[in-house]
Amino acid sequence: MTAAPDAAAPRTRRRRPGRRVPVALLVPAGLGLLFLVLPLAGLLARTPWATLPQRLTAPGVLTALRLSVQCATLATLLCLACGVPLAWLLARVEFPGRRVVRALVTVPLVLPPVVGGVALLLVFGRNGLLGRWLDGAFGLTLPFTTTGVVLAEAFVAMPFLIIAVEGALRGADSRYEEAAATLGAGRWTTFTHVTLPLIAPGVAAGAVLCWARALGEFGATITFAGNYPGRTQTMPLAVYLALETDLDAAIVLSLILLTVSVAILAGLRDRWITSP
């Protein structure tokens, strides 16, 4: 008879051989990482640290930063108000031409921002399709105003929110919504009390991306809203203007944008987006 194995004896586990990374993938991956990191490192290396406090407290810098944050926040709120319902429509409702609508929603992602600014002028300008009516009926002029900055940023940033929210809606378990409907909850109650809590991480992710994209918008803003200090000159526009006269000032402004963007993305992504 063979002796039974000792139950107390430690079990030996087979060690899995380590996965070797193919050189054909490692080399281009490293080059891609360097391509993304080296420009940021160069920005930090060229920053005039000795005069940084004085440059940060310059009136023009603080004004541009405040205007950028305010306009990006307002643009994000506008995108949330319009983009979340549109994403729900694309994800939950079957209607003719849904693919066409989805394609139109994503057009600003690939459209050059300057072209987007020209399109906004043709619609909301004083002689535009809607701008003529707004000016004549209400005396409301949108181009070259702070409101124009918000509209330009919302135009280029809303697709990021819609794509993130639609993806969250498609990945959410619809059985909870069906259960709420069987219990007598209306569509609005189901949406606000069941659907929104389910997709809250996706909405937060889209809002973060939307805000960051709005903060860095340049082409559509300068085309539709102009570059007026204190009114439409956001941080990207201030960087562009400073490049022509003071390189150190442009570097400091770029460093501020980099710091704000990284802080917002790192803080909110770790809380809402990172999966376990």
SULZI-V888319 format. One record per pair of residues at least 6 apart in sequence whose C-alpha atoms are under 6 Angstrom apart, sorted by sequence separation. I is the first residue (numbers start at 1). GAP is how many residues later the second one is. D is the distance in whole Angstrom. If there is no record, write none. Layout:
i=I gap=GAP d=D
i=I gap=GAP d=D
This chain:
i=122 gap=6 d=5
i=123 gap=6 d=5
i=124 gap=6 d=5
i=125 gap=6 d=5
i=126 gap=6 d=5
i=134 gap=6 d=5
i=135 gap=6 d=6
i=142 gap=6 d=5
i=227 gap=6 d=5
i=123 gap=7 d=5
i=124 gap=7 d=4
i=243 gap=7 d=5
i=242 gap=8 d=5
i=239 gap=11 d=5
i=239 gap=14 d=6
i=125 gap=18 d=6
i=218 gap=18 d=6
i=168 gap=31 d=6
i=168 gap=34 d=5
i=165 gap=37 d=5
i=164 gap=38 d=6
i=165 gap=38 d=5
i=164 gap=42 d=5
i=161 gap=45 d=4
i=160 gap=46 d=6
i=161 gap=46 d=6
i=108 gap=48 d=6
i=161 gap=49 d=6
i=160 gap=50 d=6
i=106 gap=53 d=6
i=157 gap=53 d=5
i=157 gap=56 d=6
i=157 gap=57 d=6
i=153 gap=61 d=5
i=152 gap=68 d=6
i=152 gap=69 d=5
i=201 gap=71 d=5
i=149 gap=72 d=6
i=75 gap=75 d=5
i=87 gap=75 d=5
i=91 gap=75 d=6
i=149 gap=76 d=6
i=148 gap=77 d=5
i=71 gap=79 d=5
i=75 gap=79 d=5
i=79 gap=79 d=5
i=83 gap=79 d=5
i=87 gap=79 d=5
i=145 gap=80 d=6
i=143 gap=81 d=6
i=144 gap=81 d=4
i=143 gap=82 d=5
i=144 gap=82 d=5
i=146 gap=85 d=6
i=146 gap=86 d=5
i=117 gap=103 d=4
i=121 gap=103 d=6
i=116 gap=104 d=6
i=114 gap=105 d=5
i=113 gap=106 d=5
i=114 gap=106 d=5
i=117 gap=106 d=5
i=113 gap=107 d=5
i=117 gap=107 d=5
i=76 gap=135 d=6
i=72 gap=139 d=6
i=72 gap=142 d=5
i=72 gap=143 d=5
i=68 gap=166 d=5
i=67 gap=167 d=6
i=64 gap=170 d=5
i=65 gap=170 d=6
i=64 gap=171 d=5
